[in-house]
Amino acid sequence: MLRLTEIKLPLNHEQSAINAAILAKLAIKAEQLHSVKVFKRGIDARKKTDIQLIYTLDIEVDNEAQLLKSFAKDPHVKPAPDTRYKFVARAPANLTERPIVIGLGPCGLFAGLLLAQMGFKPIILERGKEVRERTKDTFGFWRGKALNPESNVQYGEGGAGTFSDGKLYSQVKDPKHYGRKVMSEFVQAGAPAEIMYVSKPHIGTFKLVAMVEKMRANIIALGGEIRFSSRVDDLHITNGQITGVTLSSGEQLHSKHVVLAVGHSARDTFQMLYDKGVYVEAKPFSIGFRIEHEQSMIDECRYGPNAGNPILGAADYKLVHHCSNGRSVYSFCMCPGGTVVAAASEPGGVVTNGMSQYSRHERNANSAIVVGIDPERDYPGHPLAGIELQRKLEQLAFKLGGENYHAPAQLIGDFLAGKPSTELGEVKPSYTPNITLTDLALALPDFAIAAIREAIPAFDKQIKGFAKADGLLTGVETRTSSPVNIKRGSDYQSINTRGLYPAGEGAGYAGGILSAGIDGIKVAEAVALAILAETRAGTAV
């Protein structure tokens, strides 16, 4: 099989144009072409009036070896790589230990799934509820009901990514094609087949809920065990080796292999790890606001006369500005046709995030506009100081919003002018339960406010209307990534606690659903190989 890259065709091309482009590229006849599969389809929208689709194609043709020889100097004609996933191990018949996975977000889900598929029958512990009960609690909070600190946007089956845009793209290097394994499992669980080939695949919240349920059922059918409302309150560590965990119920479970796949909001878990002596260090993260514009404006700016084309869908953007005060401001977690959501997990704090459904048909576009901060400069000292900075800003936002989980908000024009907002413009807020118009300059440190005020007009030069006066800023966005890194070695184990496998976003090794799933696969492989080695050596419990 051959792989052809950089096959460019007009946006509204006929289906037959793909085959015609292959025949022209390789100078072969139609009868020599036996099959065509779209591996990837990207979009080149640099020229709004001439948007092109860019294809990567896997094809079967006659005389592949001869064609490879003829096109040896062409970087766009190569053998198609084998992207099928290959299991690294199978559980032995005399398996005496079941690995434990803490957390059932994307990383824990894939770590547990892979261990189950290899026959290791993992025990998966999730502090929150199963996904449908969790959805009721989350939507209830958005409608003004009480916050459940153990069942919300951050905690519960599926992790924080369940209430997001469901983005499935990442910039992590993936030479072993683990991303294809993640995607294929999602498709088997009910995701649209197009996620296998579109350049920026997404799923949306409602589809993710059903998919997570199916994947859970698969794990259980393979011998895995999943326990909800089971927070891990303690680790058992003897001579630098983990031997088990204690649950919030008081129950103790024993295992020498524990995957720590908590999310980046598991602040009590980070404190427990630090208190137990597990090596933890501070890492950079970002703080800022959610910004909302009308999606139609973003579509027009990005796609011009092609705005609304179903192949293009709702337009997104990715922006960065390096400020005069030495800070960088960038857009993060852009949600086309989506909503700003309440993402608090602690009483007395307001946190925002973004979410879209698969259709992306809501009126507004939103993204985080955030400022990068660094532990050495902005919160030196204690490894957990970043958590305290996050909490301080979230509690301040709670007060600015009225101490009722309403979010503080301000029109872009007023924010740039340095005056509080008193009434809304054309852009209607999507955040629920509600917003409180105020002066957001009070919500973040001065350096962050100055940087965002400089960045928004700079972004307007790339997307006309970005600095539109009645666009809306909603605060605060503080949980862009984990504020800690739980260091691990090349064997994926904690550098000072054998048998503990820090993984995913909370440990500082992923940023999004896809990269978290990939990390879960890598860690599952490491656990499986370690258990096999110990079983053969006769040292497993």
C-alpha positions in Angstrom: 0.0 0.0 0.0 1.2 3.5 -0.8 0.6 6.8 1.0 0.2 10.0 -1.0 0.4 13.3 0.8 -0.4 16.9 -0.1 -3.1 16.0 -2.7 -4.9 19.4 -3.0 -8.4 19.8 -4.4 -11.0 22.6 -4.4 -13.3 22.8 -1.5 -16.4 21.7 -3.4 -14.8 19.1 -5.6 -16.6 16.0 -6.9 -15.8 12.7 -5.3 -14.3 11.5 -8.6 -11.7 14.2 -8.4 -9.8 12.3 -5.7 -9.2 9.3 -8.0 -8.4 11.6 -10.9 -5.8 13.4 -8.9 -4.2 10.0 -8.0 -4.1 8.9 -11.6 -2.6 12.2 -12.6 0.0 12.2 -9.8 1.2 8.7 -10.5 0.6 8.7 -14.3 -1.3 5.4 -14.1 -4.5 4.1 -15.7 -7.8 3.7 -13.8 -7.7 -0.1 -13.9 -4.3 0.0 -12.0 -5.9 1.7 -9.0 -7.7 -0.9 -6.7 -8.6 1.0 -3.5 -8.5 4.5 -2.0 -8.8 5.3 1.7 -8.7 8.9 3.1 -6.2 8.9 5.9 -6.4 12.6 6.6 -8.2 15.6 5.2 -7.0 19.1 6.1 -8.1 22.6 5.2 -6.1 25.4 3.7 -8.1 28.5 4.2 -5.3 31.1 3.7 -7.1 32.3 0.6 -10.8 32.8 1.6 -12.0 32.8 -2.0 -10.0 29.7 -2.9 -10.2 27.3 0.1 -8.5 24.0 -0.6 -8.8 20.5 0.9 -5.5 18.7 1.5 -5.6 14.9 1.4 -3.4 12.2 2.7 -4.5 9.0 0.9 -3.6 5.3 1.4 -4.0 3.5 -1.9 -3.5 0.0 -3.4 -2.2 0.0 -7.0 -0.5 -2.4 -9.4 3.3 -2.3 -9.4 3.8 -0.6 -6.1 7.5 -1.4 -5.9 8.1 0.1 -9.3 6.1 3.2 -8.5 8.1 3.7 -5.3 11.3 3.4 -7.3 10.1 5.9 -9.9 9.0 8.4 -7.2 12.0 7.8 -4.8 12.8 11.5 -4.7 9.2 12.6 -4.1 8.5 13.1 -0.4 4.8 12.8 -1.1 4.9 9.2 -2.4 5.9 6.7 0.3 5.0 3.2 1.6 2.0 3.5 3.9 3.0 2.8 7.5 1.3 0.1 9.5 -0.8 2.0 12.1 -2.5 -1.0 13.6 -2.1 -1.3 17.4 -0.1 -4.3 18.6 -0.4 -5.4 22.2 3.0 -5.6 24.0 1.9 -8.3 26.5 -0.7 -10.8 27.6 -1.5 -11.5 31.3 0.0 -14.8 32.4 -2.3 -17.7 33.5 -0.7 -17.5 37.0 -1.4 -13.7 37.4 -1.6 -13.0 41.2 -1.9 -9.2 41.2 -4.5 -6.8 39.8 -3.2 -3.3 38.9 -5.1 -0.3 40.3 -6.0 2.7 38.1 -6.9 5.9 40.0 -9.2 8.1 37.9 -11.6 7.4 35.0 -10.9 10.4 32.8 -9.4 9.8 29.3 -6.1 8.7 30.6 -7.5 6.3 33.2 -10.1 5.1 30.8 -7.5 4.0 28.2 -5.0 2.7 30.8 -7.8 0.5 32.2 -9.1 -0.5 28.8 -5.7 -1.6 27.6 -4.9 -3.5 30.8 -8.3 -5.2 30.5 -7.7 -6.0 26.8 -4.3 -7.6 27.8 -6.0 -9.7 30.5 -4.8 -7.9 33.6 -8.3 -7.3 35.1 -7.6 -3.8 36.5 -9.5 -2.2 39.4 -10.4 1.3 38.5 -11.2 3.8 41.2 -13.2 7.0 40.4 -14.0 9.5 43.1 -17.0 10.9 41.2 -20.2 9.2 39.9 -20.9 7.3 36.7 -21.4 9.6 33.7 -25.2 9.9 33.6 -25.5 10.6 37.3 -22.6 13.0 37.0 -24.3 14.7 34.1 -27.4 15.3 36.2 -25.4 16.9 39.0 -23.4 19.1 36.5 -26.4 20.3 34.6 -28.2 20.8 37.9 -25.4 23.1 39.1 -25.6 25.1 35.9 -29.3 25.6 36.6 -28.7 27.0 40.0 -28.7 24.0 42.2 -26.0 23.3 44.8 -22.4 22.3 43.8 -21.5 18.7 44.5 -17.8 18.8 45.2 -17.4 15.1 44.2 -19.6 15.1 41.1 -19.2 18.1 38.7 -17.4 19.2 35.5 -14.0 18.1 37.0 -14.9 14.8 38.8 -16.6 11.7 37.5 -16.6 9.2 34.8 -15.1 10.6 31.6 -13.1 13.3 33.3 -13.2 17.0 32.6 -13.1 16.3 28.8 -16.7 15.0 28.9 -17.9 18.5 29.3 -15.8 20.1 26.6 -15.7 20.4 22.9 -14.5 16.8 22.7 -11.4 17.8 20.7 -9.4 14.9 19.5 -6.3 16.5 18.1 -2.9 17.0 19.6 0.6 18.1 18.8 2.4 15.3 20.7 4.8 13.1 18.8 3.2 9.7 18.1 5.6 7.5 16.2 3.8 4.3 17.3 0.4 5.6 16.2 -1.2 5.3 19.6 -3.5 8.1 18.6 -5.1 5.7 16.0 -5.8 3.2 18.7 -7.5 6.0 20.7 -9.6 7.0 17.7 -10.5 3.5 16.7 -11.7 2.7 20.2 -13.8 5.8 20.2 -15.4 4.9 16.8 -16.2 1.4 18.1 -17.9 3.1 21.0 -20.1 5.2 18.8 -18.0 8.3 17.7 -18.5 9.5 14.1 -16.3 7.6 11.7 -15.0 11.0 10.3 -12.8 11.5 13.4 -10.4 9.0 11.8 -9.6 11.4 9.0 -10.6 15.0 9.5 -7.8 17.3 10.5 -9.4 18.6 13.7 -11.8 15.9 14.9 -14.2 16.6 17.7 -17.1 14.7 19.3 -19.1 17.0 21.7 -20.5 16.3 25.1 -23.7 14.3 24.4 -21.9 11.8 22.2 -19.0 11.4 24.7 -21.5 10.4 27.4 -22.8 7.4 25.5 -19.3 6.4 24.3 -17.8 6.4 27.8 -20.6 4.1 29.0 -19.9 1.6 26.2 -16.2 1.7 27.0 -16.9 1.1 30.6 -19.0 -1.9 29.7 -16.2 -3.3 27.6 -13.7 -3.0 30.5 -16.1 -4.9 32.8 -16.8 -7.6 30.2 -13.0 -8.2 30.0 -12.8 -8.8 33.7 -12.0 -5.2 34.9 -13.7 -3.7 37.9 -14.9 -0.1 38.2 -15.8 1.5 41.5 -17.5 4.9 41.6 -17.6 7.3 44.6 -14.2 5.8 45.6 -11.8 8.6 46.4 -8.3 7.5 47.2 -7.3 9.1 50.5 -4.0 7.4 51.2 -1.2 5.5 49.5 0.7 2.6 51.3 4.4 3.0 50.7 7.0 0.7 52.2 10.7 1.3 51.5 9.9 3.4 48.5 7.6 0.8 47.0 3.8 1.3 46.7 1.8 -1.6 48.1 -1.7 -0.4 48.0 -4.3 2.4 48.7 -6.9 3.4 51.2 -10.3 4.5 49.9 -12.5 7.2 51.4 -14.7 4.4 52.7 -11.8 3.1 54.8 -11.3 0.0 52.6 -7.8 -1.0 51.8 -6.7 -2.4 48.4 -3.4 -4.1 47.8 -1.3 -3.8 44.6 2.3 -3.0 43.7 1.3 -1.3 40.5 -0.9 1.8 40.8 -1.6 4.1 37.9 -2.2 7.7 39.1 -4.5 9.2 36.4 -6.2 11.9 38.3 -7.1 15.2 36.6 -5.5 18.5 37.1 -8.1 19.6 39.6 -7.4 16.8 42.2 -5.9 19.3 44.7 -6.5 17.2 47.8 -4.7 14.2 46.0 -1.7 16.4 45.2 -1.5 17.4 48.8 -1.7 13.8 49.9 1.1 12.8 47.5 3.3 15.6 48.8 2.6 14.6 52.4 3.5 11.0 51.6 6.8 12.1 50.2 6.1 11.4 46.5 8.2 13.7 44.4 6.1 16.6 43.1 7.3 19.9 41.6 5.5 23.0 40.4 5.0 23.6 36.7 3.8 26.5 34.5 0.2 26.9 33.7 -2.0 29.9 32.6 -4.7 32.2 33.9 -7.2 34.4 32.1 -10.8 34.8 30.9 -13.2 33.2 28.5 -14.0 35.5 25.5 -17.2 35.3 23.5 -18.0 36.6 20.0 -20.8 35.7 17.6 -19.8 32.6 15.7 -21.0 34.1 12.4 -18.4 36.9 12.8 -15.6 34.3 13.3 -16.9 32.2 10.3 -16.9 35.3 8.1 -13.4 36.3 9.1 -11.9 32.9 8.6 -13.8 31.6 5.6 -15.2 34.7 3.8 -17.8 33.8 1.1 -17.4 30.1 2.0 -18.7 30.7 5.6 -21.4 28.1 6.3 -20.1 25.4 4.0 -20.9 22.1 5.8 -17.4 20.7 5.1 -15.8 23.6 6.9 -18.3 23.8 9.7 -18.0 26.4 12.4 -14.6 28.2 12.2 -12.0 28.1 15.0 -8.9 30.1 15.6 -5.5 29.9 17.3 -3.9 33.1 18.4 -0.7 34.1 20.3 0.8 37.5 21.2 4.1 38.2 22.9 3.6 41.2 25.1 5.9 44.2 25.9 5.9 43.1 29.6 7.5 39.8 28.7 4.4 37.8 29.0 2.7 35.7 26.4 -1.1 35.6 25.8 -2.7 32.9 23.7 -6.1 31.4 22.9 -6.8 28.0 24.5 -9.5 25.4 24.2 -11.4 27.3 21.4 -15.0 26.1 21.2 -16.8 27.0 18.0 -20.6 27.3 18.3 -20.4 26.5 22.0 -21.0 27.8 25.5 -19.0 29.0 28.5 -19.6 26.6 31.4 -19.3 26.7 35.2 -16.4 24.4 36.0 -16.1 24.8 39.8 -15.2 21.8 41.9 -14.6 23.5 45.3 -17.3 25.5 47.3 -16.7 29.2 47.2 -14.9 29.4 43.8 -15.8 30.3 40.3 -14.0 28.6 37.3 -14.9 28.8 33.7 -14.4 26.4 30.8 -15.7 26.0 27.3 -18.0 23.3 25.8 -19.5 22.5 22.4 -21.9 19.8 21.2 -21.0 17.8 18.0 -23.2 20.1 15.9 -21.4 23.3 17.1 -24.6 25.2 16.3 -24.8 27.5 19.3 -24.8 31.3 18.6 -21.4 32.2 20.2 -17.8 31.2 19.7 -15.7 31.1 22.9 -12.2 30.4 23.9 -9.9 31.1 26.8 -7.6 34.1 26.5 -4.8 33.3 29.0 -1.5 34.5 30.2 1.3 32.1 30.8 2.8 32.2 34.3 5.9 30.5 35.6 6.5 29.1 39.1 10.0 30.5 39.5 8.8 34.0 38.8 5.1 34.1 39.9 4.7 31.6 42.7 8.1 30.5 44.0 8.8 28.3 47.0 6.4 25.5 47.7 5.7 22.8 45.0 1.9 23.3 45.6 2.0 27.1 45.5 0.3 27.1 42.1 -2.7 25.4 43.6 -3.0 28.2 46.1 -2.8 30.8 43.4 -5.6 29.1 41.4 -7.7 28.9 44.5 -7.1 32.5 45.5 -8.2 33.7 42.0 -11.3 31.4 41.9 -12.4 32.6 45.4 -11.9 36.2 44.2 -14.1 35.6 41.1 -16.7 34.1 43.4 -16.9 37.3 45.4 -16.9 39.5 42.3 -19.8 37.5 40.9 -21.9 37.9 44.0 -21.0 34.8 46.0 -23.7 32.7 44.3 -21.6 31.1 41.5 -22.5 33.8 39.0 -19.4 34.6 37.0 -17.9 38.1 36.9 -18.0 39.5 33.3 -17.2 42.6 31.3 -17.6 43.9 27.8 -14.4 43.9 25.8 -14.7 47.6 25.1 -15.1 48.5 28.7 -12.2 46.1 29.7 -9.9 47.8 27.3 -11.1 51.3 28.4 -10.7 50.4 32.1 -14.3 51.0 33.2 -16.8 48.6 34.7 -19.6 47.3 32.5 -23.2 48.1 33.3 -25.2 46.6 30.4 -24.7 44.0 27.7 -24.4 44.6 24.0 -25.1 42.3 21.0 -23.2 39.3 22.4 -25.4 37.4 24.9 -23.6 35.5 27.6 -23.8 31.7 27.5 -22.5 31.0 31.0 -25.0 29.6 33.5 -26.3 30.0 36.1 -25.7 33.7 35.3 -23.1 36.5 35.1 -22.5 39.7 37.1 -21.2 42.7 35.1 -18.2 44.2 36.9 -14.6 45.3 36.4 -12.5 42.3 35.5 -9.3 44.2 36.2 -9.9 43.2 39.8 -10.0 39.5 39.0 -6.4 38.8 38.0 -2.9 40.1 38.8 -1.9 43.4 37.2 0.6 41.8 34.9 -2.1 39.5 33.4 -4.6 42.4 33.0 -1.9 44.5 31.2 -1.0 41.6 28.9 -4.6 40.7 27.9 -5.3 44.4 27.3 -2.4 44.5 24.9 -3.2 41.2 23.2 -6.8 41.7 22.3 -6.2 44.6 19.9 -3.3 42.6 18.4 -5.6 39.6 17.9 -8.1 42.0 16.1 -5.5 42.5 13.4 -5.8 38.7 12.6 -9.5 38.4 13.2 -11.3 41.6 12.4 -13.9 42.2 15.1 -12.0 40.3 17.9 -11.7 43.6 19.8 -15.4 44.5 19.1 -16.7 46.6 22.0 -19.7 44.4 22.9 -17.8 41.1 22.8 -17.8 39.5 26.3 -15.1 38.4 28.8 -16.1 36.0 31.6 -13.9 35.1 34.5 -11.9 33.3 35.5 -10.1 30.6 33.6 -7.5 29.0 35.9 -7.3 25.3 35.1 -5.7 25.3 31.7 -3.3 22.6 32.8 -2.0 21.0 36.0 0.0 23.3 38.3 2.2 20.3 39.3 4.3 17.7 37.7 4.6 14.3 39.4 8.0 13.3 38.0 8.4 9.9 36.5 11.3 8.1 34.9 11.7 6.3 31.5 9.9 3.3 33.0 6.9 5.6 33.6 7.2 5.1 37.4 7.5 7.9 40.0 11.2 8.8 40.4 11.1 8.0 44.1 8.1 5.7 44.5 8.3 2.4 42.7 5.1 1.0 41.4 3.4 4.4 41.2 2.8 5.4 37.6 1.9 9.1 37.3 -0.1 9.7 34.1 -2.2 12.1 32.1 -3.1 15.7 32.7 -3.0 15.8 36.4 0.5 14.5 36.6 1.6 16.9 33.9 2.0 14.5 31.0 -1.0 15.4 28.7 -3.1 18.3 27.6 -6.4 17.2 26.1 -8.4 14.0 25.5 -6.2 12.6 22.8 -2.8 13.1 24.5 -4.3 11.8 27.7 -5.6 8.7 26.0 -2.2 8.1 24.4 -0.4 8.5 27.8 -2.8 6.0 29.3 -1.8 3.5 26.7 1.9 4.0 27.3 1.5 3.6 31.0 -0.7 0.5 30.6 2.0 -1.1 28.5 4.7 -0.2 31.1 2.5 -1.7 33.9 1.8 -4.9 31.9 5.5 -5.4 31.1 6.5 -4.8 34.7 4.0 -7.3 36.1 5.1 -9.9 33.5 8.7 -9.4 34.5 7.9 -9.8 38.2 5.7 -12.8 37.6 8.5 -14.5 35.7 10.9 -13.7 38.5 8.5 -14.9 41.1 8.3 -11.6 42.9 4.7 -10.6 42.2 2.3 -10.4 45.2 
